[in-house]
């Protein structure tokens, strides 16, 4: 697969370093119009932290996304089928 079209939050390995996560999170802050407030971000991460679907402390089992990346975006919701634990922000 070419690199074009690969979601930045879905890296090749589901186990990633703290450095990679920090780079991903930093990139989200290049366009503040698409990311949620710090309050919403922290609330989302608290939910993820207590969710049994969180793998390796970093990755959602339902989407394969690094939650610290995914949770930054207004247009992303929790992918838990039938019972999302946090919603998109309009
Ligand atoms: S995104 Fe949803 S399902 Fe995935 S770890 Fe967070 S709360 Fe759990």
Boltz pocket constraint, residues with backbone or C-beta under 6 A from the ligand:
constraints:
  - pocket:
      binder: B
      contacts: [[A, 44], [A, 47], [A, 48], [A, 49], [A, 51], [A, 52], [A, 53], [A, 54], [A, 59], [A, 60], [A, 61], [A, 62], [A, 67], [A, 77], [A, 78], [A, 79], [A, 80], [A, 85], [A, 86]]
      max_distance: 6.0
